[in-house]
Amino acid sequence: MPTKLRLGALPKQETVKMTVSLPAALKADLERYAAMHSQLHGEEVDAAALAPHMLAWFLKNDRGFRRRNG
């Protein structure tokens, strides 16, 4: 049975570069998530490509942030 992930197929969009430092355990989790996402959607994607979409989803769904910004 396929696993469902909250993050769907990735849209194409304009990007800017930003460098961040992550704890090793978080990087490993992101890489595992990217592998699952790639398998589920049939398109190879790495953790660096997923991270902006995950952050956007988080901000969109954070009620406190939305309440103050929008």
C-alpha positions in Angstrom: 0.0 0.0 0.0 1.5 3.4 -1.0 2.4 5.8 1.7 0.6 9.2 1.6 2.7 12.3 2.2 1.3 15.8 3.0 3.6 17.3 0.4 2.3 16.7 -3.1 4.1 17.0 -6.5 6.4 20.0 -6.6 5.5 23.0 -8.7 8.1 24.8 -10.8 8.9 28.2 -9.5 11.5 31.0 -9.4 14.1 30.4 -6.6 16.8 32.3 -4.7 19.7 30.7 -2.9 19.9 30.6 0.9 22.3 28.7 3.0 21.2 27.0 6.3 22.8 24.7 8.8 20.8 21.7 9.9 21.3 19.2 12.7 22.5 15.9 11.2 19.4 14.0 12.4 17.1 16.5 10.6 19.2 16.3 7.4 18.9 12.5 7.5 15.1 12.7 8.0 14.8 15.1 5.1 16.8 12.7 2.9 14.5 9.8 3.9 11.5 12.0 3.2 12.9 12.9 -0.2 13.4 9.3 -1.1 9.8 8.5 -0.2 8.6 11.5 -2.1 10.6 10.5 -5.2 9.2 6.9 -5.1 5.6 8.1 -4.5 5.6 10.7 -7.3 7.9 8.9 -9.7 10.3 11.9 -10.1 13.7 12.1 -8.4 13.9 14.9 -5.9 16.5 15.7 -3.2 16.1 17.1 0.3 17.4 20.6 -0.8 14.6 20.8 -3.4 11.9 19.7 -0.9 12.9 22.0 1.9 11.4 25.2 0.5 8.1 23.5 -0.3 8.0 22.1 3.2 8.7 25.5 4.8 6.1 27.1 2.6 3.5 24.5 3.6 4.4 25.0 7.3 4.0 28.8 7.1 0.7 28.5 5.1 -0.7 26.2 7.8 0.6 28.0 10.9 -2.5 29.7 12.3 -0.6 32.1 14.6 1.6 33.2 11.6 -1.4 33.6 9.3 -3.4 35.5 12.0 -0.6 38.1 12.4 0.4 38.3 8.7 -2.6 38.0 6.8 
